[in-house]
């Protein structure tokens, strides 16, 4: 990771800048809440905006329509006096109440919630994504609960894991010195949480080729163009909400996955691959 730091500086520094921008702009009691929220999270880049993943778009739209509702949801999410699971559930429930009647997904999953929490409490929380966490646990041969169940308790376990990784990284004085290069006026990452999650992403990318067999284009080619895929994806009779969620999960695995890989990553049990196989 240290040898590759120049590349990290070029490609991944936005993670530190995203927190810095948030800290500079966020004001939960401002009268102009929606514009403030949009500006505060604008530098989160692919953390909240990627192919078939739109939490930034959906949260800004909700804030424009009902700013006081979204303000209250964030006050609940950021209230450290409430149980963690309750805060996450109430936050997601608020979006369900707004978007489900419109038959729209809001994308406020555990990953998006972790981004918001990291921006507000960067010395305590980590940007969480199950696929990355799972790969790190296996690569580092850690003994933690890694079964994915889509509930906040899985993310809490991820935070515990990253705490342990962070404590080890803090022993490396050269790495700490390199991290100090990212210090911003309003965010210095003194607790090394952002550094930790970036090391985790580095480990994930280094291990992503260690997967089971995957068919080549010669072995499997549906002969469907990009435009045809788009047309199919937008046809609700072909891709219902569950199927679109499955496609989103595949995109979180860089756009390619077997049914068993999806089951292992998101259900925590490779033997359940038939659930995904039936959807395909």
Secondary structure, DSSP 8 states (H G I E B T S, - for coil): --TTHHHHHHHTTHHHHHHHHHHHH--TT-S-HHHHHHHHTGGGGGGT-BTTB-HHHHHHHHHHH-HHHHHHHHHHHT-TTS-HHHHHHHHHHHHHHHHGGGT------HHHHHHHHHHH-TTT-----HHHHHHHHHHTT--S-----SSHHHHHHHHHHHHHHHHHHTT-HHHHHHHGGG-BTTB--TT-HHHHHHHHHHHHHHHTT-------TTT------HHHHHHHHT-TTTS-HHHHHHHHHHHTTTT---HHHHHHHHTS-GGGHHHHHHH-
